[in-house]
Amino acid sequence: MAESITEGTLKTWTKKVGDFVEADEEVATIETDKIDVSVNAPKSGKIVEILFNEEDTVTVGADLFKIEPGEGGAAQATEAPKEESAPKPKEEESKPQPAAETAKPEPPKETKAAPAPEAKKEEKKPAPAPAPPAAAAKPAAGSRGETRIKMSRMRMRIAERLKESQNAAASLTTFNEIDMTELMALRSSNKDQILKNTGIKLGFMSAFAKASCLALQEIKAANASIEGDEIVYRCAFMIETMGTPLETHKPVHVRASRDYVDLSVAVATPKGLVTPVVRNCEGMEMLQIEQEIANLGKKARDGKLTLEDMAGGSFTISNGGVFGSLYGTPIINLPQSAVLGMHAIKEKPYVVNGKIEI
């Protein structure tokens, strides 16, 4: 677990007292403000005591359960019922013999014909019939019920970081519309063949990711971040190519520099918005980017992202277009310095070479 994580919420127990577990088998899940962490059994044995309940806050290093070491416990547990179930049929075979003998006499036949219970049943039937419709008619007036659900640690942390970014970043949003005709035609003519040959679904994210990488290599400040009183440029040639900073005319002294683009991609999950990172995106082809985004998206929705999947990131792409959004102001993912918001594709009339086209 990362050093920044000191506590979490115990969300679920996958095992209970009395269960046998193998070494490294998952026993519980802890939710932190970043990811869900699996708690695995340190050794094989039987769980004899659980020290925390679900929704309890636990600290890093705390003992969650007690385990009695042992091997083959699960096998013994499965064999035991087999031995018990074997003699049962023998007893059942011996029991029906006296039962058949007692069934031979005919005295009980006289008691079978009894008109009294039939009359009682007829009296009881009409009584309960009108009750259900009266009860069903009451909720028709409407409901003003409320449900309170405790926010997850991850969702609370996301809200804190977004508000922190709003307060700290002097952000400026610009809106640009682009003609998607050529890109849509390219995707339409190739997506079926690509899916058949590679199994990769070609979308628009890879095109915008590749375009962002090219732009970030040209506009190096957009790929930088502020750490303390330093600006971290992610390009080794910054010292040679950039002679002066924007704010002064003195030579730039870069103490930390890296030559890469780590692209954060915003993914909506049931627990909130997360931004897994596509590492070294600048060296990938479009299909490689598309595949990596799909893999990270699946891990995010399955709750299997690791801290390494989300750490770092030099630039973020957020695709609000999947929700039908036409315009929006995405929030910068600190300590990054820029974010690209993609939005919906709509048909509009434009003037092209003096003619109105859609």
Rosetta blueprint (number, residue, H / E / L):
1 M L
2 A L
3 E L
4 S L
5 I L
6 T L
7 E E
8 G E
9 T E
10 L E
11 K E
12 T E
13 W E
14 T L
15 K L
16 K L
17 V L
18 G L
19 D L
20 F E
21 V E
22 E L
23 A L
24 D L
25 E L
26 E E
27 V E
28 A E
29 T E
30 I E
31 E E
32 T L
33 D L
34 K L
35 I L
36 D E
37 V E
38 S E
39 V E
40 N E
41 A L
42 P L
43 K L
44 S L
45 G E
46 K E
47 I E
48 V E
49 E E
50 I E
51 L L
52 F L
53 N L
54 E L
55 E L
56 D L
57 T E
58 V E
59 T E
60 V L
61 G L
62 A L
63 D L
64 L L
65 F E
66 K E
67 I E
68 E E
69 P E
70 G L
71 E L
72 G L
73 G H
74 A H
75 A H
76 Q H
77 A H
78 T H
79 E H
80 A H
81 P H
82 K H
83 E H
84 E H
85 S H
86 A L
87 P H
88 K H
89 P H
90 K H
91 E H
92 E H
93 E H
94 S H
95 K L
96 P H
97 Q H
98 P H
99 A H
100 A H
101 E H
102 T H
103 A L
104 K L
105 P L
106 E L
107 P H
108 P H
109 K H
110 E H
111 T H
112 K H
113 A L
114 A L
115 P H
116 A H
117 P H
118 E H
119 A H
120 K H
121 K H
122 E H
123 E H
124 K H
125 K L
126 P L
127 A L
128 P L
129 A L
130 P L
131 A H
132 P H
133 P H
134 A H
135 A H
136 A H
137 A H
138 K H
139 P H
140 A H
141 A H
142 G L
143 S L
144 R L
145 G L
146 E L
147 T L
148 R L
149 I L
150 K L
151 M L
152 S L
153 R H
154 M H
155 R H
156 M H
157 R H
158 I H
159 A H
160 E H
161 R H
162 L H
163 K H
164 E H
165 S H
166 Q H
167 N H
168 A H
169 A L
170 A L
171 S L
172 L L
173 T L
174 T L
175 F L
176 N L
177 E L
178 I L
179 D L
180 M L
181 T H
182 E H
183 L H
184 M H
185 A H
186 L H
187 R H
188 S H
189 S H
190 N H
191 K H
192 D H
193 Q H
194 I H
195 L H
196 K H
197 N H
198 T H
199 G L
200 I L
201 K L
202 L L
203 G L
204 F L
205 M H
206 S H
207 A H
208 F H
209 A H
210 K H
211 A H
212 S H
213 C H
214 L H
215 A H
216 L H
217 Q H
218 E H
219 I L
220 K H
221 A H
222 A H
223 N H
224 A L
225 S E
226 I E
227 E E
228 G L
229 D L
230 E E
231 I E
232 V E
233 Y E
234 R L
235 C L
236 A L
237 F L
238 M H
239 I H
240 E H
241 T H
242 M L
243 G L
244 T L
245 P L
246 L L
247 E L
248 T L
249 H L
250 K L
251 P L
252 V L
253 H L
254 V L
255 R L
256 A L
257 S E
258 R L
259 D L
260 Y L
261 V L
262 D L
263 L E
264 S E
265 V E
266 A L
267 V E
268 A E
269 T E
270 P L
271 K L
272 G E
273 L E
274 V E
275 T L
276 P L
277 V E
278 V E
279 R L
280 N L
281 C H
282 E H
283 G H
284 M L
285 E L
286 M H
287 L H
288 Q H
289 I H
290 E H
291 Q H
292 E H
293 I H
294 A H
295 N H
296 L H
297 G H
298 K H
299 K H
300 A H
301 R H
302 D L
303 G L
304 K L
305 L L
306 T L
307 L H
308 E H
309 D H
310 M H
311 A L
312 G L
313 G L
314 S L
315 F E
316 T E
317 I E
318 S E
319 N E
320 G H
321 G H
322 V H
323 F H
324 G L
325 S L
326 L L
327 Y L
328 G L
329 T L
330 P L
331 I L
332 I L
333 N L
334 L L
335 P L
336 Q E
337 S L
338 A L
339 V E
340 L E
341 G E
342 M E
343 H L
344 A L
345 I L
346 K L
347 E L
348 K L
349 P L
350 Y E
351 V E
352 V E
353 N L
354 G L
355 K E
356 I E
357 E E
358 I L
